C-alpha cells in the first residue's frame, strides 16, 4: 500500500531501572519466526483524544503500563520514505523516565526489555533500536548536568541510589562527595527524617521537592563515550 501523504506517528522510549539495570518499555507484536518480536510504544495522533503531541506520547505509555512518567521530553523528529513499507513516514520520538516503585500493572503483551545493545538489535522491529539509542544518548548526556537521576528512583531514596543511577546509565559514576554536593544544594531534595538500615551505616532517605524546577549543574564528564 502506498500513501499520498506521510504517515505521522509518535514513538516513546520509556526507561526504567529494574534490578539496577536500565530497561525500556516494549510491546509484543505478531512477527515471523525469525523476525523481531517487539516494538516501542507508538501510535498515531488522535485529533479527538489528543490536544497536543505530548498527549499522544502519554497515551502510548498508558496503553502498556499503569505507571506514569515523572519526566518526558522530545528527542528528535525523523522521517523518510524507507522507515515504513507503506510509504513516507515521520515520527516524533520522546524519551520518558519512570520511577522504580514496585506497584505496576502491565498490559498483556507489554514487557520491560534490557537496553543491552545486542539484545535490542535482535528483539526490536523496524528502526526502533536506533530510536532507543538516540534517546539513550540524550539521557547519557543530560543526566550529567541535570537532576534527571531522581526520576528513575522510588518515592524515597538514598544518595547511594542516585550513585547507582549514574552507574546504570553511564557505566561509571562520580564520587559520592560530588553527588552529595550536587543534590543537597538548594531545594531539590527534602530530607524525610527517616533512615534506611542495612549492612552498612543507616542512610538518610530523601524525596523530590516537586515544587522545585529541574536543576542544571556543571557537566560531570567531558564525554559520555
mmCIF file of the C-alpha atoms, coordinates in Angstrom:
data_MODEL
# 
_entry.id   MODEL 
# 
loop_
_atom_site.group_PDB 
_atom_site.id 
_atom_site.type_symbol 
_atom_site.label_atom_id 
_atom_site.label_alt_id 
_atom_site.label_comp_id 
_atom_site.label_asym_id 
_atom_site.label_entity_id 
_atom_site.label_seq_id 
_atom_site.pdbx_PDB_ins_code 
_atom_site.Cartn_x 
_atom_site.Cartn_y 
_atom_site.Cartn_z 
_atom_site.occupancy 
_atom_site.B_iso_or_equiv 
_atom_site.pdbx_formal_charge 
_atom_site.auth_seq_id 
_atom_site.auth_comp_id 
_atom_site.auth_asym_id 
_atom_site.auth_atom_id 
_atom_site.pdbx_PDB_model_num 
ATOM 1   C CA . UNK A 1 1   ? 0.000   0.000   0.000  1.00 0.00 ? 1   UNK A CA 1 
ATOM 2   C CA . UNK A 1 2   ? 1.302   3.459   -0.813 1.00 0.00 ? 2   UNK A CA 1 
ATOM 3   C CA . UNK A 1 3   ? 0.402   6.692   0.926  1.00 0.00 ? 3   UNK A CA 1 
ATOM 4   C CA . UNK A 1 4   ? -0.291  10.009  -0.730 1.00 0.00 ? 4   UNK A CA 1 
ATOM 5   C CA . UNK A 1 5   ? 0.712   11.782  2.477  1.00 0.00 ? 5   UNK A CA 1 
ATOM 6   C CA . UNK A 1 6   ? 3.232   10.928  5.160  1.00 0.00 ? 6   UNK A CA 1 
ATOM 7   C CA . UNK A 1 7   ? 2.290   8.522   7.932  1.00 0.00 ? 7   UNK A CA 1 
ATOM 8   C CA . UNK A 1 8   ? 2.826   10.502  11.154 1.00 0.00 ? 8   UNK A CA 1 
ATOM 9   C CA . UNK A 1 9   ? 3.348   8.744   14.476 1.00 0.00 ? 9   UNK A CA 1 
ATOM 10  C CA . UNK A 1 10  ? 4.706   9.292   17.977 1.00 0.00 ? 10  UNK A CA 1 
ATOM 11  C CA . UNK A 1 11  ? 7.225   6.795   19.371 1.00 0.00 ? 11  UNK A CA 1 
ATOM 12  C CA . UNK A 1 12  ? 8.148   6.709   23.059 1.00 0.00 ? 12  UNK A CA 1 
ATOM 13  C CA . UNK A 1 13  ? 11.358  5.369   24.563 1.00 0.00 ? 13  UNK A CA 1 
ATOM 14  C CA . UNK A 1 14  ? 10.381  4.854   28.212 1.00 0.00 ? 14  UNK A CA 1 
ATOM 15  C CA . UNK A 1 15  ? 13.258  3.988   30.553 1.00 0.00 ? 15  UNK A CA 1 
ATOM 16  C CA . UNK A 1 16  ? 13.046  2.343   33.973 1.00 0.00 ? 16  UNK A CA 1 
ATOM 17  C CA . UNK A 1 17  ? 15.577  0.867   36.407 1.00 0.00 ? 17  UNK A CA 1 
ATOM 18  C CA . UNK A 1 18  ? 14.946  -2.776  37.313 1.00 0.00 ? 18  UNK A CA 1 
ATOM 19  C CA . UNK A 1 19  ? 17.437  -4.750  39.419 1.00 0.00 ? 19  UNK A CA 1 
ATOM 20  C CA . UNK A 1 20  ? 19.954  -1.920  38.944 1.00 0.00 ? 20  UNK A CA 1 
ATOM 21  C CA . UNK A 1 21  ? 19.788  -2.269  35.140 1.00 0.00 ? 21  UNK A CA 1 
ATOM 22  C CA . UNK A 1 22  ? 18.259  0.161   32.661 1.00 0.00 ? 22  UNK A CA 1 
ATOM 23  C CA . UNK A 1 23  ? 15.240  -1.239  30.786 1.00 0.00 ? 23  UNK A CA 1 
ATOM 24  C CA . UNK A 1 24  ? 12.962  0.036   28.032 1.00 0.00 ? 24  UNK A CA 1 
ATOM 25  C CA . UNK A 1 25  ? 9.208   -0.490  27.667 1.00 0.00 ? 25  UNK A CA 1 
ATOM 26  C CA . UNK A 1 26  ? 8.091   -2.561  24.678 1.00 0.00 ? 26  UNK A CA 1 
ATOM 27  C CA . UNK A 1 27  ? 5.018   -4.342  23.328 1.00 0.00 ? 27  UNK A CA 1 
ATOM 28  C CA . UNK A 1 28  ? 4.762   -7.757  21.699 1.00 0.00 ? 28  UNK A CA 1 
ATOM 29  C CA . UNK A 1 29  ? 3.886   -7.854  18.007 1.00 0.00 ? 29  UNK A CA 1 
ATOM 30  C CA . UNK A 1 30  ? 2.958   -10.596 15.587 1.00 0.00 ? 30  UNK A CA 1 
ATOM 31  C CA . UNK A 1 31  ? 6.012   -11.447 13.532 1.00 0.00 ? 31  UNK A CA 1 
ATOM 32  C CA . UNK A 1 32  ? 7.600   -14.275 11.600 1.00 0.00 ? 32  UNK A CA 1 
ATOM 33  C CA . UNK A 1 33  ? 9.621   -16.938 13.378 1.00 0.00 ? 33  UNK A CA 1 
ATOM 34  C CA . UNK A 1 34  ? 12.965  -15.226 12.828 1.00 0.00 ? 34  UNK A CA 1 
ATOM 35  C CA . UNK A 1 35  ? 11.705  -11.634 12.868 1.00 0.00 ? 35  UNK A CA 1 
ATOM 36  C CA . UNK A 1 36  ? 11.983  -9.194  15.822 1.00 0.00 ? 36  UNK A CA 1 
ATOM 37  C CA . UNK A 1 37  ? 9.139   -9.705  18.278 1.00 0.00 ? 37  UNK A CA 1 
ATOM 38  C CA . UNK A 1 38  ? 8.879   -6.300  19.984 1.00 0.00 ? 38  UNK A CA 1 
ATOM 39  C CA . UNK A 1 39  ? 8.260   -2.624  19.246 1.00 0.00 ? 39  UNK A CA 1 
ATOM 40  C CA . UNK A 1 40  ? 8.249   0.604   21.227 1.00 0.00 ? 40  UNK A CA 1 
ATOM 41  C CA . UNK A 1 41  ? 5.012   2.211   22.440 1.00 0.00 ? 41  UNK A CA 1 
ATOM 42  C CA . UNK A 1 42  ? 3.940   4.016   19.284 1.00 0.00 ? 42  UNK A CA 1 
ATOM 43  C CA . UNK A 1 43  ? 0.841   5.213   17.509 1.00 0.00 ? 43  UNK A CA 1 
ATOM 44  C CA . UNK A 1 44  ? -0.899  7.859   15.504 1.00 0.00 ? 44  UNK A CA 1 
ATOM 45  C CA . UNK A 1 45  ? -2.104  11.220  16.776 1.00 0.00 ? 45  UNK A CA 1 
ATOM 46  C CA . UNK A 1 46  ? -5.803  11.111  17.658 1.00 0.00 ? 46  UNK A CA 1 
ATOM 47  C CA . UNK A 1 47  ? -7.327  14.558  16.948 1.00 0.00 ? 47  UNK A CA 1 
ATOM 48  C CA . UNK A 1 48  ? -10.248 13.777  19.274 1.00 0.00 ? 48  UNK A CA 1 
ATOM 49  C CA . UNK A 1 49  ? -8.295  12.486  22.281 1.00 0.00 ? 49  UNK A CA 1 
ATOM 50  C CA . UNK A 1 50  ? -5.048  14.434  21.932 1.00 0.00 ? 50  UNK A CA 1 
ATOM 51  C CA . UNK A 1 51  ? -4.768  18.175  22.460 1.00 0.00 ? 51  UNK A CA 1 
ATOM 52  C CA . UNK A 1 52  ? -1.035  18.011  21.712 1.00 0.00 ? 52  UNK A CA 1 
ATOM 53  C CA . UNK A 1 53  ? 1.608   15.510  20.647 1.00 0.00 ? 53  UNK A CA 1 
ATOM 54  C CA . UNK A 1 54  ? 2.602   15.308  24.327 1.00 0.00 ? 54  UNK A CA 1 
ATOM 55  C CA . UNK A 1 55  ? -0.870  13.868  24.931 1.00 0.00 ? 55  UNK A CA 1 
ATOM 56  C CA . UNK A 1 56  ? -0.212  11.282  22.222 1.00 0.00 ? 56  UNK A CA 1 
ATOM 57  C CA . UNK A 1 57  ? 3.034   10.265  23.894 1.00 0.00 ? 57  UNK A CA 1 
ATOM 58  C CA . UNK A 1 58  ? 1.430   9.902   27.311 1.00 0.00 ? 58  UNK A CA 1 
ATOM 59  C CA . UNK A 1 59  ? -1.397  7.870   25.779 1.00 0.00 ? 59  UNK A CA 1 
ATOM 60  C CA . UNK A 1 60  ? 1.034   5.416   24.195 1.00 0.00 ? 60  UNK A CA 1 
ATOM 61  C CA . UNK A 1 61  ? 2.637   4.771   27.583 1.00 0.00 ? 61  UNK A CA 1 
ATOM 62  C CA . UNK A 1 62  ? -0.738  4.419   29.319 1.00 0.00 ? 62  UNK A CA 1 
ATOM 63  C CA . UNK A 1 63  ? -1.698  1.666   26.887 1.00 0.00 ? 63  UNK A CA 1 
ATOM 64  C CA . UNK A 1 64  ? 1.089   -0.534  28.262 1.00 0.00 ? 64  UNK A CA 1 
ATOM 65  C CA . UNK A 1 65  ? 1.679   0.377   31.907 1.00 0.00 ? 65  UNK A CA 1 
ATOM 66  C CA . UNK A 1 66  ? -0.199  1.844   34.845 1.00 0.00 ? 66  UNK A CA 1 
ATOM 67  C CA . UNK A 1 67  ? 2.870   3.867   35.784 1.00 0.00 ? 67  UNK A CA 1 
ATOM 68  C CA . UNK A 1 68  ? 3.130   7.481   34.673 1.00 0.00 ? 68  UNK A CA 1 
ATOM 69  C CA . UNK A 1 69  ? 6.435   9.059   33.652 1.00 0.00 ? 69  UNK A CA 1 
ATOM 70  C CA . UNK A 1 70  ? 7.851   11.616  36.047 1.00 0.00 ? 70  UNK A CA 1 
ATOM 71  C CA . UNK A 1 71  ? 9.765   13.216  33.203 1.00 0.00 ? 71  UNK A CA 1 
ATOM 72  C CA . UNK A 1 72  ? 9.350   13.284  29.431 1.00 0.00 ? 72  UNK A CA 1 
ATOM 73  C CA . UNK A 1 73  ? 10.812  15.291  26.567 1.00 0.00 ? 73  UNK A CA 1 
ATOM 74  C CA . UNK A 1 74  ? 11.017  15.237  22.781 1.00 0.00 ? 74  UNK A CA 1 
ATOM 75  C CA . UNK A 1 75  ? 14.296  13.833  21.495 1.00 0.00 ? 75  UNK A CA 1 
ATOM 76  C CA . UNK A 1 76  ? 14.162  14.015  17.703 1.00 0.00 ? 76  UNK A CA 1 
ATOM 77  C CA . UNK A 1 77  ? 11.849  14.048  14.688 1.00 0.00 ? 77  UNK A CA 1 
ATOM 78  C CA . UNK A 1 78  ? 12.709  11.559  11.952 1.00 0.00 ? 78  UNK A CA 1 
ATOM 79  C CA . UNK A 1 79  ? 11.212  10.935  8.543  1.00 0.00 ? 79  UNK A CA 1 
ATOM 80  C CA . UNK A 1 80  ? 11.944  9.393   5.160  1.00 0.00 ? 80  UNK A CA 1 
ATOM 81  C CA . UNK A 1 81  ? 10.474  7.059   2.555  1.00 0.00 ? 81  UNK A CA 1 
ATOM 82  C CA . UNK A 1 82  ? 12.238  3.958   3.941  1.00 0.00 ? 82  UNK A CA 1 
ATOM 83  C CA . UNK A 1 83  ? 11.040  3.709   7.559  1.00 0.00 ? 83  UNK A CA 1 
ATOM 84  C CA . UNK A 1 84  ? 7.682   2.162   6.615  1.00 0.00 ? 84  UNK A CA 1 
ATOM 85  C CA . UNK A 1 85  ? 6.885   -0.238  3.781  1.00 0.00 ? 85  UNK A CA 1 
ATOM 86  C CA . UNK A 1 86  ? 3.661   1.641   3.103  1.00 0.00 ? 86  UNK A CA 1 
ATOM 87  C CA . UNK A 1 87  ? 5.436   4.860   2.101  1.00 0.00 ? 87  UNK A CA 1 
ATOM 88  C CA . UNK A 1 88  ? 6.749   8.124   3.538  1.00 0.00 ? 88  UNK A CA 1 
ATOM 89  C CA . UNK A 1 89  ? 6.823   8.001   7.344  1.00 0.00 ? 89  UNK A CA 1 
ATOM 90  C CA . UNK A 1 90  ? 7.613   10.572  10.044 1.00 0.00 ? 90  UNK A CA 1 
ATOM 91  C CA . UNK A 1 91  ? 7.823   10.073  13.793 1.00 0.00 ? 91  UNK A CA 1 
ATOM 92  C CA . UNK A 1 92  ? 8.286   12.338  16.794 1.00 0.00 ? 92  UNK A CA 1 
ATOM 93  C CA . UNK A 1 93  ? 10.448  10.458  19.309 1.00 0.00 ? 93  UNK A CA 1 
ATOM 94  C CA . UNK A 1 94  ? 10.091  11.012  23.056 1.00 0.00 ? 94  UNK A CA 1 
ATOM 95  C CA . UNK A 1 95  ? 12.247  9.950   25.985 1.00 0.00 ? 95  UNK A CA 1 
ATOM 96  C CA . UNK A 1 96  ? 10.370  9.189   29.218 1.00 0.00 ? 96  UNK A CA 1 
ATOM 97  C CA . UNK A 1 97  ? 11.672  8.337   32.694 1.00 0.00 ? 97  UNK A CA 1 
ATOM 98  C CA . UNK A 1 98  ? 9.606   6.146   35.025 1.00 0.00 ? 98  UNK A CA 1 
ATOM 99  C CA . UNK A 1 99  ? 10.333  5.514   38.716 1.00 0.00 ? 99  UNK A CA 1 
ATOM 100 C CA . UNK A 1 100 ? 11.101  2.056   40.030 1.00 0.00 ? 100 UNK A CA 1 
ATOM 101 C CA . UNK A 1 101 ? 8.435   1.836   42.706 1.00 0.00 ? 101 UNK A CA 1 
ATOM 102 C CA . UNK A 1 102 ? 7.167   -1.739  42.804 1.00 0.00 ? 102 UNK A CA 1 
ATOM 103 C CA . UNK A 1 103 ? 3.492   -1.046  42.106 1.00 0.00 ? 103 UNK A CA 1 
ATOM 104 C CA . UNK A 1 104 ? 2.783   -1.541  38.399 1.00 0.00 ? 104 UNK A CA 1 
ATOM 105 C CA . UNK A 1 105 ? 0.247   -3.212  36.133 1.00 0.00 ? 105 UNK A CA 1 
ATOM 106 C CA . UNK A 1 106 ? 1.498   -4.096  32.663 1.00 0.00 ? 106 UNK A CA 1 
ATOM 107 C CA . UNK A 1 107 ? -0.927  -4.606  29.801 1.00 0.00 ? 107 UNK A CA 1 
ATOM 108 C CA . UNK A 1 108 ? -0.976  -8.044  28.139 1.00 0.00 ? 108 UNK A CA 1 
ATOM 109 C CA . UNK A 1 109 ? 1.942   -8.244  25.724 1.00 0.00 ? 109 UNK A CA 1 
ATOM 110 C CA . UNK A 1 110 ? 3.925   -5.459  27.422 1.00 0.00 ? 110 UNK A CA 1 
ATOM 111 C CA . UNK A 1 111 ? 7.358   -6.032  28.925 1.00 0.00 ? 111 UNK A CA 1 
ATOM 112 C CA . UNK A 1 112 ? 10.472  -4.212  30.109 1.00 0.00 ? 112 UNK A CA 1 
ATOM 113 C CA . UNK A 1 113 ? 13.471  -5.188  27.958 1.00 0.00 ? 113 UNK A CA 1 
ATOM 114 C CA . UNK A 1 114 ? 17.111  -4.686  28.871 1.00 0.00 ? 114 UNK A CA 1 
ATOM 115 C CA . UNK A 1 115 ? 18.806  -1.877  26.979 1.00 0.00 ? 115 UNK A CA 1 
ATOM 116 C CA . UNK A 1 116 ? 21.815  -4.042  26.147 1.00 0.00 ? 116 UNK A CA 1 
ATOM 117 C CA . UNK A 1 117 ? 22.588  -3.112  22.530 1.00 0.00 ? 117 UNK A CA 1 
ATOM 118 C CA . UNK A 1 118 ? 22.865  -6.640  21.116 1.00 0.00 ? 118 UNK A CA 1 
ATOM 119 C CA . UNK A 1 119 ? 19.591  -7.708  22.717 1.00 0.00 ? 119 UNK A CA 1 
ATOM 120 C CA . UNK A 1 120 ? 17.687  -4.681  21.440 1.00 0.00 ? 120 UNK A CA 1 
ATOM 121 C CA . UNK A 1 121 ? 19.006  -5.040  17.899 1.00 0.00 ? 121 UNK A CA 1 
ATOM 122 C CA . UNK A 1 122 ? 17.737  -8.606  17.810 1.00 0.00 ? 122 UNK A CA 1 
ATOM 123 C CA . UNK A 1 123 ? 14.396  -8.001  19.532 1.00 0.00 ? 123 UNK A CA 1 
ATOM 124 C CA . UNK A 1 124 ? 13.097  -4.613  18.345 1.00 0.00 ? 124 UNK A CA 1 
ATOM 125 C CA . UNK A 1 125 ? 11.337  -4.296  14.982 1.00 0.00 ? 125 UNK A CA 1 
ATOM 126 C CA . UNK A 1 126 ? 11.576  -1.508  12.389 1.00 0.00 ? 126 UNK A CA 1 
ATOM 127 C CA . UNK A 1 127 ? 14.180  1.133   13.285 1.00 0.00 ? 127 UNK A CA 1 
ATOM 128 C CA . UNK A 1 128 ? 13.234  1.114   16.961 1.00 0.00 ? 128 UNK A CA 1 
ATOM 129 C CA . UNK A 1 129 ? 16.665  0.039   18.239 1.00 0.00 ? 129 UNK A CA 1 
ATOM 130 C CA . UNK A 1 130 ? 18.025  3.203   16.582 1.00 0.00 ? 130 UNK A CA 1 
ATOM 131 C CA . UNK A 1 131 ? 15.359  5.292   18.337 1.00 0.00 ? 131 UNK A CA 1 
ATOM 132 C CA . UNK A 1 132 ? 16.315  3.757   21.677 1.00 0.00 ? 132 UNK A CA 1 
ATOM 133 C CA . UNK A 1 133 ? 19.959  4.569   21.050 1.00 0.00 ? 133 UNK A CA 1 
ATOM 134 C CA . UNK A 1 134 ? 19.154  8.206   20.242 1.00 0.00 ? 134 UNK A CA 1 
ATOM 135 C CA . UNK A 1 135 ? 17.066  8.545   23.401 1.00 0.00 ? 135 UNK A CA 1 
ATOM 136 C CA . UNK A 1 136 ? 19.781  6.815   25.427 1.00 0.00 ? 136 UNK A CA 1 
ATOM 137 C CA . UNK A 1 137 ? 22.435  9.162   24.035 1.00 0.00 ? 137 UNK A CA 1 
ATOM 138 C CA . UNK A 1 138 ? 20.282  12.104  25.118 1.00 0.00 ? 138 UNK A CA 1 
ATOM 139 C CA . UNK A 1 139 ? 19.839  10.598  28.591 1.00 0.00 ? 139 UNK A CA 1 
ATOM 140 C CA . UNK A 1 140 ? 23.577  9.886   28.942 1.00 0.00 ? 140 UNK A CA 1 
ATOM 141 C CA . UNK A 1 141 ? 24.360  13.474  28.070 1.00 0.00 ? 141 UNK A CA 1 
ATOM 142 C CA . UNK A 1 142 ? 21.655  15.222  30.066 1.00 0.00 ? 142 UNK A CA 1 
ATOM 143 C CA . UNK A 1 143 ? 22.000  13.102  33.204 1.00 0.00 ? 143 UNK A CA 1 
ATOM 144 C CA . UNK A 1 144 ? 25.441  14.625  33.686 1.00 0.00 ? 144 UNK A CA 1 
ATOM 145 C CA . UNK A 1 145 ? 24.244  18.193  34.111 1.00 0.00 ? 145 UNK A CA 1 
ATOM 146 C CA . UNK A 1 146 ? 20.675  17.913  35.418 1.00 0.00 ? 146 UNK A CA 1 
ATOM 147 C CA . UNK A 1 147 ? 18.564  16.368  38.172 1.00 0.00 ? 147 UNK A CA 1 
ATOM 148 C CA . UNK A 1 148 ? 17.227  13.613  35.880 1.00 0.00 ? 148 UNK A CA 1 
ATOM 149 C CA . UNK A 1 149 ? 18.582  10.714  38.009 1.00 0.00 ? 149 UNK A CA 1 
ATOM 150 C CA . UNK A 1 150 ? 15.871  11.262  40.634 1.00 0.00 ? 150 UNK A CA 1 
ATOM 151 C CA . UNK A 1 151 ? 13.110  10.465  38.123 1.00 0.00 ? 151 UNK A CA 1 
ATOM 152 C CA . UNK A 1 152 ? 14.360  6.869   37.886 1.00 0.00 ? 152 UNK A CA 1 
ATOM 153 C CA . UNK A 1 153 ? 14.176  6.309   41.664 1.00 0.00 ? 153 UNK A CA 1 
ATOM 154 C CA . UNK A 1 154 ? 11.361  5.337   44.055 1.00 0.00 ? 154 UNK A CA 1 
ATOM 155 C CA . UNK A 1 155 ? 9.479   7.901   46.142 1.00 0.00 ? 155 UNK A CA 1 
ATOM 156 C CA . UNK A 1 156 ? 12.092  7.724   48.913 1.00 0.00 ? 156 UNK A CA 1 
ATOM 157 C CA . UNK A 1 157 ? 15.740  7.100   48.084 1.00 0.00 ? 157 UNK A CA 1 
ATOM 158 C CA . UNK A 1 158 ? 19.293  7.447   49.356 1.00 0.00 ? 158 UNK A CA 1 
ATOM 159 C CA . UNK A 1 159 ? 22.218  9.314   47.847 1.00 0.00 ? 159 UNK A CA 1 
ATOM 160 C CA . UNK A 1 160 ? 23.798  5.926   47.141 1.00 0.00 ? 160 UNK A CA 1 
ATOM 161 C CA . UNK A 1 161 ? 20.837  5.076   44.929 1.00 0.00 ? 161 UNK A CA 1 
ATOM 162 C CA . UNK A 1 162 ? 21.462  8.256   42.925 1.00 0.00 ? 162 UNK A CA 1 
ATOM 163 C CA . UNK A 1 163 ? 25.027  6.982   42.528 1.00 0.00 ? 163 UNK A CA 1 
ATOM 164 C CA . UNK A 1 164 ? 23.530  3.706   41.235 1.00 0.00 ? 164 UNK A CA 1 
ATOM 165 C CA . UNK A 1 165 ? 21.567  5.540   38.547 1.00 0.00 ? 165 UNK A CA 1 
ATOM 166 C CA . UNK A 1 166 ? 24.765  7.042   37.149 1.00 0.00 ? 166 UNK A CA 1 
ATOM 167 C CA . UNK A 1 167 ? 26.389  3.608   37.153 1.00 0.00 ? 167 UNK A CA 1 
ATOM 168 C CA . UNK A 1 168 ? 23.432  2.027   35.337 1.00 0.00 ? 168 UNK A CA 1 
ATOM 169 C CA . UNK A 1 169 ? 23.190  4.738   32.665 1.00 0.00 ? 169 UNK A CA 1 
ATOM 170 C CA . UNK A 1 170 ? 26.839  5.673   32.138 1.00 0.00 ? 170 UNK A CA 1 
ATOM 171 C CA . UNK A 1 171 ? 28.677  2.550   33.353 1.00 0.00 ? 171 UNK A CA 1 
ATOM 172 C CA . UNK A 1 172 ? 30.599  4.915   35.613 1.00 0.00 ? 172 UNK A CA 1 
ATOM 173 C CA . UNK A 1 173 ? 29.682  7.265   38.407 1.00 0.00 ? 173 UNK A CA 1 
ATOM 174 C CA . UNK A 1 174 ? 31.124  10.382  40.077 1.00 0.00 ? 174 UNK A CA 1 
ATOM 175 C CA . UNK A 1 175 ? 32.454  10.227  43.654 1.00 0.00 ? 175 UNK A CA 1 
ATOM 176 C CA . UNK A 1 176 ? 29.821  10.200  46.380 1.00 0.00 ? 176 UNK A CA 1 
ATOM 177 C CA . UNK A 1 177 ? 31.072  13.601  47.612 1.00 0.00 ? 177 UNK A CA 1 
ATOM 178 C CA . UNK A 1 178 ? 30.197  15.088  44.202 1.00 0.00 ? 178 UNK A CA 1 
ATOM 179 C CA . UNK A 1 179 ? 26.710  13.599  44.336 1.00 0.00 ? 179 UNK A CA 1 
ATOM 180 C CA . UNK A 1 180 ? 26.254  14.884  47.895 1.00 0.00 ? 180 UNK A CA 1 
ATOM 181 C CA . UNK A 1 181 ? 27.398  18.399  46.982 1.00 0.00 ? 181 UNK A CA 1 
ATOM 182 C CA . UNK A 1 182 ? 25.275  18.464  43.852 1.00 0.00 ? 182 UNK A CA 1 
ATOM 183 C CA . UNK A 1 183 ? 21.956  17.061  45.023 1.00 0.00 ? 183 UNK A CA 1 
ATOM 184 C CA . UNK A 1 184 ? 21.816  18.514  48.511 1.00 0.00 ? 184 UNK A CA 1 
ATOM 185 C CA . UNK A 1 185 ? 22.177  22.086  47.313 1.00 0.00 ? 185 UNK A CA 1 
ATOM 186 C CA . UNK A 1 186 ? 19.134  24.313  47.013 1.00 0.00 ? 186 UNK A CA 1 
ATOM 187 C CA . UNK A 1 187 ? 15.679  22.850  47.488 1.00 0.00 ? 187 UNK A CA 1 
ATOM 188 C CA . UNK A 1 188 ? 15.837  19.928  45.047 1.00 0.00 ? 188 UNK A CA 1 
ATOM 189 C CA . UNK A 1 189 ? 15.537  17.231  47.740 1.00 0.00 ? 189 UNK A CA 1 
ATOM 190 C CA . UNK A 1 190 ? 13.623  17.018  51.006 1.00 0.00 ? 190 UNK A CA 1 
ATOM 191 C CA . UNK A 1 191 ? 15.029  15.007  53.927 1.00 0.00 ? 191 UNK A CA 1 
ATOM 192 C CA . UNK A 1 192 ? 12.222  12.676  55.064 1.00 0.00 ? 192 UNK A CA 1 
ATOM 193 C CA . UNK A 1 193 ? 13.747  12.314  58.518 1.00 0.00 ? 193 UNK A CA 1 
ATOM 194 C CA . UNK A 1 194 ? 13.780  8.530   58.026 1.00 0.00 ? 194 UNK A CA 1 
ATOM 195 C CA . UNK A 1 195 ? 16.718  6.153   57.642 1.00 0.00 ? 195 UNK A CA 1 
ATOM 196 C CA . UNK A 1 196 ? 17.286  3.047   55.558 1.00 0.00 ? 196 UNK A CA 1 
ATOM 197 C CA . UNK A 1 197 ? 19.089  0.446   57.619 1.00 0.00 ? 197 UNK A CA 1 
ATOM 198 C CA . UNK A 1 198 ? 21.195  -2.326  56.150 1.00 0.00 ? 198 UNK A CA 1 
ATOM 199 C CA . UNK A 1 199 ? 24.593  -3.944  56.475 1.00 0.00 ? 199 UNK A CA 1 
ATOM 200 C CA . UNK A 1 200 ? 26.289  -0.537  56.340 1.00 0.00 ? 200 UNK A CA 1 
ATOM 201 C CA . UNK A 1 201 ? 25.619  2.656   58.256 1.00 0.00 ? 201 UNK A CA 1 
ATOM 202 C CA . UNK A 1 202 ? 21.986  3.862   58.234 1.00 0.00 ? 202 UNK A CA 1 
ATOM 203 C CA . UNK A 1 203 ? 21.425  6.133   55.221 1.00 0.00 ? 203 UNK A CA 1 
ATOM 204 C CA . UNK A 1 204 ? 19.161  9.171   55.120 1.00 0.00 ? 204 UNK A CA 1 
ATOM 205 C CA . UNK A 1 205 ? 16.100  8.875   52.904 1.00 0.00 ? 205 UNK A CA 1 
ATOM 206 C CA . UNK A 1 206 ? 15.188  11.786  50.645 1.00 0.00 ? 206 UNK A CA 1 
ATOM 207 C CA . UNK A 1 207 ? 12.286  12.618  48.371 1.00 0.00 ? 207 UNK A CA 1 
ATOM 208 C CA . UNK A 1 208 ? 11.953  15.026  45.460 1.00 0.00 ? 208 UNK A CA 1 
ATOM 209 C CA . UNK A 1 209 ? 10.650  18.507  46.126 1.00 0.00 ? 209 UNK A CA 1 
ATOM 210 C CA . UNK A 1 210 ? 8.097   18.665  43.326 1.00 0.00 ? 210 UNK A CA 1 
ATOM 211 C CA . UNK A 1 211 ? 7.876   22.437  43.686 1.00 0.00 ? 211 UNK A CA 1 
ATOM 212 C CA . UNK A 1 212 ? 11.499  22.676  42.594 1.00 0.00 ? 212 UNK A CA 1 
ATOM 213 C CA . UNK A 1 213 ? 12.371  23.036  38.927 1.00 0.00 ? 213 UNK A CA 1 
ATOM 214 C CA . UNK A 1 214 ? 14.645  20.562  37.138 1.00 0.00 ? 214 UNK A CA 1 
ATOM 215 C CA . UNK A 1 215 ? 18.117  21.638  38.233 1.00 0.00 ? 215 UNK A CA 1 
ATOM 216 C CA . UNK A 1 216 ? 21.071  22.194  35.924 1.00 0.00 ? 216 UNK A CA 1 
ATOM 217 C CA . UNK A 1 217 ? 24.659  21.740  37.063 1.00 0.00 ? 217 UNK A CA 1 
ATOM 218 C CA . UNK A 1 218 ? 28.192  21.782  35.711 1.00 0.00 ? 218 UNK A CA 1 
ATOM 219 C CA . UNK A 1 219 ? 28.855  18.826  33.429 1.00 0.00 ? 219 UNK A CA 1 
ATOM 220 C CA . UNK A 1 220 ? 30.382  15.752  35.117 1.00 0.00 ? 220 UNK A CA 1 
ATOM 221 C CA . UNK A 1 221 ? 32.470  14.431  32.258 1.00 0.00 ? 221 UNK A CA 1 
ATOM 222 C CA . UNK A 1 222 ? 33.838  15.908  29.059 1.00 0.00 ? 222 UNK A CA 1 
ATOM 223 C CA . UNK A 1 223 ? 32.421  12.978  27.060 1.00 0.00 ? 223 UNK A CA 1 
ATOM 224 C CA . UNK A 1 224 ? 29.704  10.363  27.509 1.00 0.00 ? 224 UNK A CA 1 
ATOM 225 C CA . UNK A 1 225 ? 31.666  7.817   25.481 1.00 0.00 ? 225 UNK A CA 1 
# 
